[in-house]
């Protein structure tokens, strides 16, 4: 996985027409802007929830916003923290304006395939990535989980493996593939209580990804009992409704304070933007060790990298290094991995 130049929405350039007025570099300060979180995107309109006095996104303070002209074509995605001004009442047919986009702490990206230089941002500022996988019907695939893990590590998200349909198969054999990566595993079958899952979601923004038929939508509905209604309210921004082609953030019901992002179906989870170092750096012990690697090391070990410093590790770090090498080898060996359909 060699480093290559990748692009996202902000790289789009529009050539001004002859009649265009020159742009000014004097930008309004908008000191009165309130901070909000983007929870939906629909063709030039952004659904946002404004922060409460404690700095938390308040589900009861919903506004519809447009992008201010001075932002140009700055990409704005679900999870972005933004500054909004104007009519913040949220009344029907009112519009606020997004005037600032804060720097992102994490970004979950994908590309169409492993050769596509154009990155698509799935969600910004998510704390966690919940990888929803069925233990049977359809059978679990390590390829999808490995590629989702790589995207999470590269984007700064903490991955969690969530197993559904636990009444049909035992999780031990499948989860053994990821044992040395210290990957948290939670079972969430229909007959399983969701207390453990709710605990890890509380107070965090969590993105969900999963294959078609694994029960991701069922899980969302269990976590957010009025998800269908909430989806309509959150994403009803004047021009459309949430569908499987859009991400949408939904608030967890009281007494929880977290949000879950139901992501769109993903037919291909390309990783053209991911480098070996970004995956290795997710583990403190491995990152420290690779400081002694020669320049350009891919960390795959001999024969490709006979001087890789990961070979000098011992104990649990050595086992983790081997697991990471398997992950690196898996995500670099195919163009698109297993069938990457999502629901």
N, C-alpha and C positions, 0 to 999 in steps of 0.2 A: 504494500500500500504506500506508494511513493507520494510525497507532498506535491500537490498540484494546485494551481490557482482555481478557486471555486467562486461562484457568484451567487448572489441572492437578489431579492426584489429591488434592493437599493442600487443595483448596478444598471438598472434600466435607464437609458438616456433618451430624452425626448428633444428633438431638434425644434427650437422655437421658429414660428412663422415670421415672415418679414414684418408683419404688423405688431409683433409682440413688444410690449414695453420692457425696457431693461429692468432686470431684477435689482432690488436694493439689498445691501448687506445689513441694513438697519432693521433688526427684528424687534417686535414689541416684547417687552419684558414679561407682561402678564403676571405681575406679582400676586394678583388675586386668584390665580388658578388654583383649583382644588385637585387633590390627587385622587385618581380613580383607577380601576382595573378593567381592562377590556375582557368581556365575557363572550362576545359573539361578533362575527363579521358578516356583513351581507351587502355586497355590491355597493361599496361606497358609503356605507353607514356602519357605525360601530356601536354595539351595545356595551355600556359601561356601568359599573357600580361604584359610587363615590364612597370614599373612606368615611368612617365614623370618627368620633373624638379619640378613639384608641388607636387610630391608624389601621383599622381593619376594613376590608371591603364590606360595605353594608348592603345586603340583598334588598333592603327596602328603599334604597336610594338609587334607583335605576334611571339612567338617562340614555337618550339616543344622540349620537354625536357625529359630526362630519369632521374631516381633516382640514385644519386651517391652511390657507393658501401658502403661508410662509414655510410650511413643512414640505412643500413640493410633493415628491413621490416617496417620501419616507415610508417604509413598510411598517404597518401596525397590525399585530396579530393577537390572537387570544392569549391572555396572560400578561400582556404588556402593561406596565404601570405608566400612566399618562397624566398630564395636566389638562384639566378641562375648564372652560369659561363659558359664560353666556347663561342661557336658561337651564338651570339645573333642577327644575321642579319635577321633571319627568312626566309632565302632563302630555296627553295625546297631541300629536302634530307639533311638538316643540323639538328644537334641535340645539344641542350644545356644540362647542367646538373643541377639538383636541389641538392644543397649542404646543405641547411638549411630549416627548417620549423619553422616559428614563433609560439609562443604560441597563441592559439585561444582565441578570446574574447567572442565568442558565438558558440554554436554547436547545430544544429537541429539533434536529434537522433530519431531512432525508433527501435523497436524490432519486430520480426515476430509475436509474440503474447505476452500476459501479463505474460507468464511463461518463456519466452526465455531469458537467461542471456546474449546473444550475441547482442551487440548494433551495429546498422548500421548507420553510419554517413551520413546524407543526404546532408548537406552543412555546411561549417564552416564560421565563421565571418560574417554571415548575420546580418544586423541591424534589419530587419523586416521579418515577415511571413505574406504573403497575402493569406488568406484562401478564395478561390474562391468557391462560392456556388450559385447554381441556385435557383430562387424563385419558379420555376415550371419546370416540364418536364426535368429531374426528380424532384420530390418534395424535398424540403430541409430537411435535417436530422440534428437534434441538436447533435446527437451522434458523428458525424464526426467532427463538429466544436468544441465540447467540448474536444475531444481527441487531436485535433490540438492545441487548446489553452493550454492544459496541457503541450504538448511538447515544445511549444514556451516559456511559463513561466519557465519551468525547464531549458531550454537552454539559457535563457537570451535574446531572441528575443522579439521585440514588435509586438504583433499580430494586424492585421487589417482584418476586415470582408469585403469582396468584393462580392456584389450581382449582378448576371447576370440575364438575362431574366426578367427584371423589367417590361416589357410590358405585361407579362402574369399574374402577381400577385403583390399584395401590400407587402412591406417589414415589415410593422408595427408588425404584429402578430409574425413573426419569430424573429425579432430583439429584441422583448420584453424579450425573454429568457435571453439575455445577457446584459440588460440595466444597471444592477448594477455593472458590471465588468469594466465599463468605456471603453468599446471596441469601437474603431473607426469603423464606417460603411460607406462604399462608394458604390453607385450604379454604375454599369458599363454595363448596357444593350446595345444592338446594337444601340439604338437610343439615348443613353446617351452620352453627351460629357465626355471626359476623362481628362479634365483640373484638376479637384480636385485630381484624382488619380496620374496624372503626378507630381503634386506638392508634394505629400507625397513620391514619388519614387525618386525625384531629389536628387542627391548627396548621395544616399544610395544603399546598396546591399540588395536586397529584394528577398526572396525565395517565389515561388508560389506553393501551393498545392491545389488539388481539385478532386472531384469525376469525373468519366467518364461521359461525356455528359453535363457538367455544363458550357462549353464554355471557359475553361482555354486556350486552344490552340488558339481559336479565339481572346481572349483578348491579348495574347502574340503577335499575328500578328498585332493587332491594335496598340500596344505600340511600337513594332519594325517592321515597315512595310516591311523591307527586312529580316525578321527573318529566312526564309528558306535559303536564301543565306548566312546570317550571321552564321547560325548554321553550314553549311558546311565548312565555313572558320575557325570558332573557333574550331570545333572538328575534322577537317580533319587532324588528326595527324599521318597519315601514315598507319593505320591499320584498319580503319573503319569509320563509320559515326554516328552522333548522332541519337539515336532512343529513344523510350519511356522507355528504360531500363537504361538510363543514365541521370544525371543532366548536364545541360550546362548553362553557364552564357552568357548573351547577353547584349551588351551595348545599352542603350537608345540613340536615335538619338539626335543630336544637336538641341537646346542649352542645353539639359539636360546632367548631368554627372553621372547619376546612372546606375546601372546594375540590371537586373532581372535574376533570376535563374529558368529556367523551369525544375521542378523536375520530376522524373520518376513516372509512375503509381504506386500507393501504394495500394495493396490489403488488407494489414493489417497494422494498425497503433498501434502496440503494445507499451505499456508504462511500461515495466518491470523495466526500469531504473529510473522511476520518483518516487519521494517521496512526501508525503504531504507537508513537509516543503519547498520544492523547488517551489511548486505552491503558497503557502501562502506568501513566501518571495518576490514574484513579486509585492506585494502591501505594500508600506511603512507603512501604518497605521496598517495593520494586522501583519506584521513582528514585529513591536515594541510591539504589544499586546502579541504575542505568546512567548515573552521572559519570561513571567510569567507562561507559561504552565508547567505542570509536565512532567518529562522525559518520552518519548515514546508516548506523546499525538499525536493522529492522526487528531485532530482538527475537528472531525465530530460532536462533541457535545454529549449530553446525548442521550441514556444511555451509549454509548461506552466511552465517555470522559466527565464525569460529572464535572470535574474541568477545562475544557478548558477555557482559558482566553478570547477567542473570545466572550463568552457569556456576558462579561462585557461591550462590546462596545455599542455605541448608535448612532443614526442618520444615516448618509450615510455610516459610517464605519460598523455599524450593518447590514445594508442592503447588503453591499459588502461581509461581512462575511457569510451571509446566501447564497449569490450567489456562493461564493467559496466553501462552504460546499456542495451545490448541484453539483458543478463541481467535487469535490472529490468523492462524492457518485456515480456519473455517471461513472467516469473512473475506479472505483474499483469494480463496480457491475457486469461487464461482462468481459469475457476473451478477446474478440476482438472488442467489441462494434458493431455498425451497420456495414453493408457492407462498406468496406473501399476502394473500387476501386477508382483509379485515372485515368486521361486521359493522 
